[in-house]
Amino acid sequence: MEVENNGYLPLFEAKTAKGRTLYRVLAASVFLATCLIWAYRVSHAPSQGEDGRLVWLGLLAAELWFGFYWFLTQAHRWNLVFRQTFKDRLSLRYGNELPGVDVFVCTADPAIEPPMMVVNTVLSVMAYDYPPEKLSVYLSDDAGSCLTFYALVEASQFAKYWIPFCKKFNVEPRAPAAYLDSISVSKDPKKPKELTIIKDLYEDMKNRVENVAKLGRLPEEVHLRHKGFSQWDSYSSTRDHDTILQILIDEKDPDAKDTEGCVLPTLVYLAREKRPHYLHNFKAGAMNALIRVSSAISNGLVILNVDCDMYSNNSLAVRDALCFFMDEKKGHEIAYVQFPQNFDNTTMNDLYGSSMRVLSQVEFHGLDGYGGPLYIGTGCFHRRDILCGRKFFLKECGRKFSRESDNGFRVAKDRERGETADVLEEKSKVFASCAYENNTEWGKEMGLKYGCPVEDVITGLSIQCRGWKSVYFNPERKAFLGVAPTTLAQVLVQHKRWSEGDFQILLSKYSPAWFANGKISLGLQLGYCCYCFWASNCLAVLYYSVVPSLYLLRGIPLFPELSSPWFLPFAYIVISKYTYSLAEFLWSGGTVLGWWNEQRIWLYKRTSSYLLAFIDTITKSLGLNSDTAFVITAKVSKQEVYNRYVKEIMEFGDSSPMFTSLATVALVNLVCLVGSMKNAIMNEGIRRIYETMPIQFLLCAILVLINWPLYQGLFFRNDSGKMPSSIAIKSIVLAVSACTYFTFLT
């Protein structure tokens, strides 16, 4: 336990990971083997004009890229840091002198983000173990849906029962659906009377909300229940409406009490103004509108933002975050505290690699060792004034929370005495108008940045480049749990958006390669670059996944023979890399089959999502494609799709263009493996392949094995989740044509 010389006890501590020296020795040996592979390629390259020279140079380029990218990934593993907080010290030191916290929940489409899921997230953060008079929750509804508003009205009434129930029985998690499901599964008889009452109240609320959602409109009797529904009288469409702002629970209202007579947290609904001729800047625009509106209502000094599907699983997370911000020795330099994304619907073996287990358990801890992780857009606590552009100065050492702002944005004063919620709503609407940001620094130097599908990443980078640090905290009890994609198409679309956004950052003025140079540590700079190069991985992986297999079909070796000493560095790289990868995955809590699924998704992303992201980014940079869209990942699926997901059966039902590249690459390798085996049996003998082309044969065989679920979807399945016939026919034609052309015409 760390204790300062003057007896001061810190609110948090950081410990470096054990085994760093052993890993660094391993990394050094891998680097040496990589250099030997490069030396082999250069020394054994075919002469000028000799057959196969271009293919050989292509392999050299791919191997140079793999080595370069491996070097970037060392920033994630070279200096891992793990943090611990001391919440008891926070309580003893500050008591009730804690800062106000504003929680932002963002939703954009009630069809793929159901209202009941949204209000479960809202209720979970309203029930934080935190003084309710210091807690305010804001729901940004970018769809401007009266159905979502109705669900929030219902939730505001249910909160009067739910919050005291949570605090009385120390409920975890505090999302009603998740908690009640866990109780029904474990058959916990805890407090049966109160539990029965709360379960009935929740089911009644759920039935009312879902019945209205099925109806698709508000019945007249519902419309009359709350004055807020009248704001939809002039509503035109999702992209054309006035600002809709409602303070559903006002903590300054003496009647805003729960069933125990305690104050309730403030609860606000916001649908910012939308007009067809104004660019609304997607989630970044919604967040910036929330920052301004909340400054006029509650003006919490700390802001937490969560996605609408990412409910609170740990009611003490807010106190964990404050341990970092309020530490007198080191808290002054911390701008935001990032918690990992975790999911409660991943399968046992994580079919689609959605848990990003290694990223959350290893890589972000590595970035934390160099000044802090990326801002990933959810599960993140920010200091309000820093999010609005305040720079870091060394003279601020020891500075405590203050309502003063020196960033050019005039924050609201405390609410005027006697000011009603109705008056405050009208005064605050201007902050969410379309024209408010005209000729201002919003989206540039203030708030979240605009102009990129991953606006959260460039926002976090710009904050760190202003001198601030960030913290990654991964508590034993996960702070937030969300909904992972349940189909392959959803996974690939999600990763296309992420990789495309990161690649756009690399080519923009915010590129960590030059924008961050000298402003952040080299390790953190390399860590950012690692993610920015996701998309460009497609070229080397695609080349390595196709060309060696095609040359195996023709019987032409591209790698050292088994008897050659040059075979050893190739063998060492394969064995050491995958042994360490498996060990790392198991250490992160995964399974062997989960690791195998992770390798499959690694291949699929690089030969489909990243490929399309790379092409789209290049064409946009050349002015050939200007279309920019923010694709929301669906949070619900059909029952039959979900049933297959639970059984870990891969879903191919959509006619996604990304499936064409996946199926074509898989079929090329299948044809090459079968063809090479046929040639070996009938002509050359299997022994020759074993001696002269062991690496090519092994690579092709592994690619075929890893694609087994795809072959099932192409040829053996009859359910609706199989590969669509149009994709199957197209990929078969492409694969057979490529193999035939390469075999007989080149």
URGI-V163382 format. One line per field, one symbol per residue. ss: DSSP state (h for helix, s for strand, l for the rest). phi: phi as a letter, one per 30 degrees, with the letter a starting at -180 (. if undefined). psi: psi as a letter, one per 30 degrees, with the letter a starting at -180 (. if undefined). Layout:
BEGIN
ss->???
phi->???
psi->???
END
This chain:
BEGIN
ss->llslllllsllssssslllhhhhhhhhhhhhhhhhhhhhhhhhlllllllllhhhhhhhhhhhhhhhhhhhhhhhhllllssssslhhhhhhhhllllllssssssslllllllhhhhhhhhhhhhlllllhhhsssssssllllhhhhhhhhhhhhhhhhhhhhhhhhllllllhhhhhhhhhhhlllllhhhhhhhhhhhhhhhhhhhhhhhhllllhhhhlllhhhhhhllllsllssllsssssslllllllslllllsllssssssllslllllllhhhhhhhhhhhhhhhhllllsssssslllssllllhhhhhhhhhlllllhhhsssssslllslllllllllllllhhhhhhhhhhhhlllllllllllsssshhhhllllllhhhllllllllllllllllllllllllhhhhhhhhhhhhlhhhhllllslllsllllllllhhhhhhhhhhhlllsssssllllllssslllllhhhhhhhhhhhhhhhhhhhlllllllllllllllhhhhhhhhhhhllllhhhhhhhhhhhhhhhhhhllllllllllllhhhhhhhhhhhhhhhhhhhhhllllhhhhhhhhhhhhhhhhhhhhhhhhhhhhhhlllllllllllllllllhhhhhhhhllllllllllhhhhhhhhhhhhhhhhhhhhhhhhhhhhlhhhhhhhlhhhhhhhhhhhhhlhhhhhhhhhllllllllhhhhhhhhhhhhhhhhhhhhll
phi->.dbdedidcddabbbdddiddddddddddddddddddddddddcdedeiddjdddddddddddddeddddddddddbdbdbbcbcbdddedddchcdcddbcccccbbaddcbeedddddddddddcedaeddccbcbcccddhddddddddddddddedcdddddddchdbdcdeddddddddddhddehedddddddddddddddddddddddiaddeddeddbdddddddcdcaecaaddcbbddbcddddddbddcicdcddbbcbbddbbeccdcihddddddddedddddcchddbcccbddccddcbdcdddeddeddcddcbddcccbcccddbbcbddecheciddhedddcbdddddddcjkdddciaibccdedddcjddcbdddeidcebddbccjcddddeeddiddddddeddddddcdddddehbcdiccbiddcjbdcddddddddddddjdcbbcbbdddedbbbcdecbddddddddddddddddddeccdceddbdcdicbdddddddddeddcedddedddddddbdeddddddicdbbdddddddddddddddddddddedddddddjdcddddddddddeddddcbeddddddddddddcicacdbbcddddcbbddddddddddicdcceddddddddddddddeddddddddddddddbdjddddddcbdddddddddddddceedddddbcccddcddeeddddddddddddddddddccc
psi->kkkleggkklfllkklklgeeeeeeeeeeeeeeeeeeeeeeefgkklkfkkgeeeeeeeeeeeeeeeeeeeeffffffikkklklifeeeeeefbghllkkkkkkklfjfefikeeeefeeeeeffgkikjffgkkkkjjjffhkfeeeeeeeeeeeeffeeeeeeeeghkklgkeeeeeeeeeefhkgkieeeeeeeeeeeeeeeeeeeeeeeeglkleeeeffkffffffegkelegjllkjkkjekjffkffilafgglkllkkkkkjlkkkegkkfgbeeeeeeeeeeefffeehkfkkkkklfgilkfjfgeeeeefeeegkfeffffkeljkllklkggklegieggffheeeefdefeeeffgglllkgflhkklkeeefgfklkkfffkgklkkflkhgfjjlklkkkkfkleeeeeeefeefglefefkhlgkfdfkakllgkfifeefeeeeeefgflllkkkilejkekkajlkgleeeeeeefeeeeeeeeeeegafgkfeeefkfflleeeeeeeeeefgeeffeeeeeeffeeeeefeefgjkflllefkfffeeeeeeeeeefeeeeeeeefggaleeeeeeeeeeeeeefgdeeeeeeeeeeeefggfjgkkkjkkkkgllleeeeeeeeghkkkgelikfffeeeeeeeeeeeeeeeeeeeeeefdfkeeeeeefheeeeeeeeeeeefgeeeeefeffkflfglkkeeeeeeeeeeeeeeeeeeeff.
END
